[in-house]
Amino acid sequence: MKILVTNDDGIYSAGIAALADALKEIAEVTVVAPSEEQSAVGHGITMKYPLRVTKYHKNGNFFGYAVEGTPADCVKMGIRNIMGESPDLVISGINHGSNTAINIIYSGTVSAAREAAIMDVPAIAISVTSHDAKDFRYAGKVAKMIAQKVIEHGLPQGTLVNVNVPNFPENEIAGILVTEQSKAKWDDIYEKRTDPFGKDYYWLTGKLVEIENEKLGDQFAVKNKFVSVTPIHFDLTDYDTFKKMKSWDIEKIFNEKTN
Ligand code: MN
């Protein structure tokens, strides 16, 4: 089995090292990751700058390829240029910080996995719920286990799996839940500050506004110390509204105008 490993925290991060280590037990692992942190860049791709690739060594051993680009760039280039073939699986992470609810949209970690799904490769995004996580061993075990399940059962075209692991030791984890994306959104605060030259600038902060009793949600799961496993897809069509909108006679406006 061949697995492409990537992330958005950068090739130097502790999370990607733990992920690569865990997956080496079950697969041939190729690491292609951003040369610098790319958290919250979403699904951006690089079109106006050159994409330089360098080999990154860790403790004297070759670890992987560092790309001066986004997580989505890494997956595209990793498959097309570096591996030169589709892997059996792409796994993105282990992200430092949760990717539940609306964060799925902003996340570089999830976008990398989504890019793999666009390229028809089964994909998993995995995150630990703390930015200061130090121990990724349990999340590594979860990644390996979910990878084996995805290989065993397969995924529909365009679907990927988003995994969030509470930042607790294994013996404190309550269990694993298959969940839905929570409807929770951010209450953004742009904190106003002043630079040494007297000019104002702003820094984004805020808090995730929880939805009460969202028992099937990813956010509810991780708050209650469950590992959350959510199938998601990138087809953004709203099929219910598609049907309803047909009766708006929007198409008729053109026909009436031209006929
Ligand atoms: Mn990140």
Residues whose N, C-alpha, C, O or C-beta is under 5 A from the ligand:
A	BS01	MN	D8 D9 S39 N95 H96
